[in-house]
């Protein structure tokens, strides 16, 4: 099973990972604000992740880790 983790304190909430995810399981948090004052990205359904790493590739700040 794939595991995706985000370094939420470094995320600037640009949303590039949200649009890159082919399964549509990444979203910007609606109820969280990180130390930078942004809504960080988070995975909504870990079990549907196929570990394609498109999200990590698109992230300009390298805050996403994908483990297979």
Secondary structure, 3 states (H helix, E strand, C coil): CCEEEECCCCCCCCCHHHHHCCCCCEEECCCCCCCCCCCCEEECCHHHCCCCCHHHHHCCCCCEEEEC
